[in-house]
Amino acid sequence: MSGHHAVLIDNLREAQDFIKLIGSDDKAFGYMGPKAIHRIIKLKNIRSLAANIIKQEILSKGGEAAVSKSALFAEGYTDVLLMGTIKQYRELNKKLKLQPFGLKKIASEIDAIIRNLEKKAYTMVLANGQTMEIGQGTLIMGILNVTPDSFSDGGQFFDTDLAIDRAKQMIADGADIIDIGGASSRPDALIADGETELKRILPVVQALAREDTIISIDTFRGSVAQAALEAGAHMINDIGSLQLDPSLLSVLIDRKSPVVLMHNRLQIRRGEAYGDLISDIITELRESIDRALEGGLGENQIIIDPGIGFGKTAQENRIIIKRLREFKGMGYPILLGASRKSFIGHTLGVGVKESLEASLAVAGIGIMNGANIIRVHDVRASKQIALMTDAVVNEDG
């Protein structure tokens, strides 16, 4: 037969479908899959002696590893870049779990990353009897700022009746979640006090509690979260990642409320430079996750947000969106909040009001790279972007 014979298979689902078309054994992919799935994993600050053992073991399994030159002489610490298939990592971890020098813990972390990347859909239980499906399709979180000074829509929905009408319109447009905020956290904003924040949001929460929608409260304050959850809210979106108000965690546990933990170097560690952007964000998010788990919050009550715009440059924000899939290894749903943020204006030279199309582009890229929830101003357009992107991502063949 003439013509081309070689065609690139670019993803595992396509490979699995082609195995069926070939007429191979139905069980073939179960054996082949772990050999075909290739992952690159970065290890940080590993003792050189341990790094050399890891390198030797992964090389013996057919994988690859890069360490610093100084690690060859077993001096100090080094980062390690591992490259291998799922099968090779499984064999590596069997060996590492038998070794000293903290290698058993490293093996467990590698296991967790591999497992988290394959995590299936599940139902997240919210406060006040509500639930939310994670992993079935991208969820749309509509932004409702009941403030006079938010960067995009400040003052537009400051009136309670206007805010309620806006929320109902977003629900009609396809919002799965309404995220209500009563204290602007934009750069250089003077954040409203707790009493003012509550006065702004409670009437809206009470009105929307009668609607068939999920209500999220954008607050870092335990007192505000407590009152809002008592009024019928279902989850908390915390820009403080449990660090701006220590009382919030006990409220979440008491009210059985999930939380979005957002990375933030605007209000936390302000001005601190990044050494390794993605690794630093993941490390700092893990600190908050550990605090939540140790306090009694459940694994399935946590959502993570890399914090676009909160202490990052325009370039750093673009890198986060490009590399968003790396956060999947943490094992928690990812919320991406990039709608109409200033990095878009800095990138394109446009104002907030002219950033709709670019915001939609970022949303689509974010979904392709693993976002489970997108937090948006423009619900109807974002819903269409999400549905279309989901259809492409989930297409068989």
Disulfide bonds with the S-S distance in Angstrom:
none
